[in-house]
Amino acid sequence: MFEDSQTCTFGVDSPYVDLAAEVFSLLADPTRIRIVLALREAEMSVNHLAESVGKPPTAVSQHLAKLRWGRIVRARQEGNRVFYSLVDEHARTLVTQAVFQAQHALEEHPAHHRPSTGPSSTGP
């Protein structure tokens, strides 16, 4: 992903700063973070997401509406079911980095700094 390998050159006066703060506020909810984590690999229906994040479908739908408004997720309708996916890799990266930062707050040597031995249930 070429975009992620570029250095951020935005200055403190960038017009994107206020919008970036809105993105952070949209992601500043544990359920929304869980939704992004659940959608990392594949699209999911509301019911499947609700089961994955342990919340009622109506609550997940409300969170998804806000994430759609913020252009973090998109919806695709198939019959009378709606499937959600991430719009791009940036929300996935933001959430992953936030979880990694949280690991630093709790562990002296977080799992994401240890040599990989395969898939782990402790990773984001």
C-alpha positions in Angstrom: 0.0 0.0 0.0 1.9 3.0 -1.4 -0.1 5.5 0.6 0.9 4.1 3.9 4.6 4.1 3.1 4.6 7.9 2.5 5.8 10.3 5.1 3.1 12.6 6.5 4.0 16.1 5.5 0.9 17.9 6.7 1.7 20.9 8.9 -0.2 22.1 12.0 -2.2 24.5 9.8 -3.4 21.8 7.5 -7.1 22.0 6.6 -7.3 18.3 7.3 -6.6 18.6 11.0 -10.3 19.4 12.0 -11.5 16.5 9.8 -9.0 14.2 11.3 -10.3 15.1 14.8 -13.8 14.1 13.6 -12.5 10.7 12.4 -10.9 10.2 15.9 -14.2 11.2 17.6 -16.1 8.7 15.4 -13.7 6.0 16.4 -13.7 7.0 20.1 -16.2 4.3 21.0 -15.4 0.7 22.0 -18.2 -0.8 19.9 -17.1 1.1 16.8 -13.5 -0.1 17.4 -14.8 -3.6 17.7 -16.8 -3.2 14.5 -13.7 -2.0 12.6 -11.7 -4.9 14.0 -14.4 -7.4 12.9 -14.5 -5.9 9.4 -10.7 -6.1 8.8 -10.8 -9.3 6.8 -14.3 -9.4 5.2 -17.6 -7.8 4.9 -20.3 -8.8 7.4 -24.1 -8.5 7.9 -25.5 -6.5 10.8 -26.5 -9.7 12.6 -23.1 -11.3 12.1 -21.4 -8.1 13.3 -23.7 -7.9 16.3 -22.8 -11.4 17.3 -19.1 -10.7 16.8 -19.1 -7.6 19.0 -21.6 -8.8 21.5 -24.2 -6.1 21.1 -27.8 -6.1 19.9 -28.3 -5.6 16.1 -30.2 -2.3 16.7 -27.2 -0.8 18.6 -24.7 -2.1 15.9 -26.9 -0.5 13.2 -26.8 2.8 15.0 -23.0 2.6 15.2 -22.8 1.6 11.5 -24.9 4.6 10.5 -22.3 6.9 12.2 -19.4 5.0 10.6 -21.1 5.3 7.2 -21.7 9.0 7.7 -18.0 9.3 8.4 -17.1 7.3 5.3 -15.4 4.6 7.3 -17.7 1.8 6.3 -19.8 1.2 3.2 -23.0 -0.8 2.8 -23.9 -3.3 0.1 -27.5 -4.6 -0.2 -28.2 -8.2 -1.2 -31.9 -8.9 -1.2 -33.1 -7.7 2.1 -29.8 -8.1 3.9 -27.1 -5.4 4.1 -23.4 -6.2 4.3 -20.8 -3.8 5.6 -17.1 -3.4 4.8 -14.4 -0.9 5.4 -14.1 1.8 2.8 -10.3 1.6 2.8 -7.3 0.4 4.8 -6.9 3.7 6.8 -9.5 3.0 9.5 -8.1 -0.5 9.9 -4.6 1.0 10.3 -5.8 3.7 12.8 -7.6 1.1 15.0 -4.7 -1.3 14.8 -2.2 1.4 15.9 -4.5 2.5 18.7 -4.8 -1.1 20.0 -1.0 -1.4 19.8 -0.7 1.9 21.7 -3.1 0.5 24.4 -0.8 -2.6 24.7 2.1 -0.3 25.6 0.0 1.1 28.4 -0.5 -2.3 29.9 2.6 -4.3 29.0 6.3 -3.5 29.2 7.0 -5.7 26.1 3.8 -5.7 24.0 3.0 -8.7 21.9 3.2 -6.7 18.7 6.9 -6.2 19.4 7.7 -9.8 19.9 8.8 -12.1 17.1 5.8 -13.6 15.3 5.2 -17.3 15.7 2.0 -17.4 13.7 -1.5 -16.1 14.3 -2.2 -14.9 17.8 -5.3 -14.3 19.8 -3.6 -11.4 21.5 -3.1 -9.3 18.4 -5.6 -6.8 17.0 
